[in-house]
Amino acid sequence: LLKQELDLKVVTGGTLHAVCRFRRASDHSARTLRLAGRFQRNAQGLVDRLVGVVVDITEQQQADEALRQARLRLEHALQAKDNFIAALSHELRTPLTPALLLASAGANDFRLPVKAREDFQSIANAVSAEARLLGDLLDFVDDSRSALLLDTRNVRVDDVIREAVAVAEPVAKEKNVTLHMKLNAPDFVIAGDELRLRRAFGNILNNAVKFSPRNDVVQVESKLAAGDGAIVVTITDHGVGLDFDELQLVFEPFVLKEYSARGAAPRFGGLGLGLAIARSIVEMHSGEINITSPGRDQGATVVLSLPKTISTASSGNS
């Protein structure tokens, strides 16, 4: 093939580009060379020389192949890790359900002494918190493995927000935090996965409540963007806020938990997955999500936007 290329360029002219392999005479090792050159003609118009460069790319090719193999091994390891976490989360969460039911039943059994009911309630709270942690972990793995599998149908975003607020109400009431809704886009419809969108709004609301002081208010507002081509949802709390460094990390999974563990932020429990999951879901729907905060103890505002899209089918997968 190299000879054919050389013969062709002698006739047609132009630049020669070729890659060839040979065995070095000194040690019989296989080498790969990249050739680049141009034939030059003398005064009589005859080709009398080839001017160019020859580069030994053997090590580069070996490094590229080693990198490709390392990437494959990493992908397999990450897949194995996700499978393990998903299986472990399922196995750990299964026995929590009956424990939570029994503890909740004991906490509401007025035939028992007050102290016993309080103990049952403490158990129920602890089991419920553990279940939420496992749920977040499982949701994160599920979203990372099946980001393209959306159960898409036409949904009203304001309705999804109301449902998410209703789910967050019991946790808010424990701190006497009011969830104040001001929804201004009742007819705005997108083609989206209703369950996942509810999870995204729920995660943001739970964060807002968790970081709010007692007896506070969390504002939830929706409005149409300019041109009515998107809906903008704003969720504002007046809690612990975030400093500049935390804002750079806030959507990264697990990172803020480690940041908190080093004493740079207050500790509130959790795995630091809520906003990471919310961002993943919003981006699945071609939306955007951002968070701002004036600083520590000055609250935070999450702003997300979702573009208007309409599904031609009543339900289906995307």
Disulfide bonds with the S-S distance in Angstrom:
none
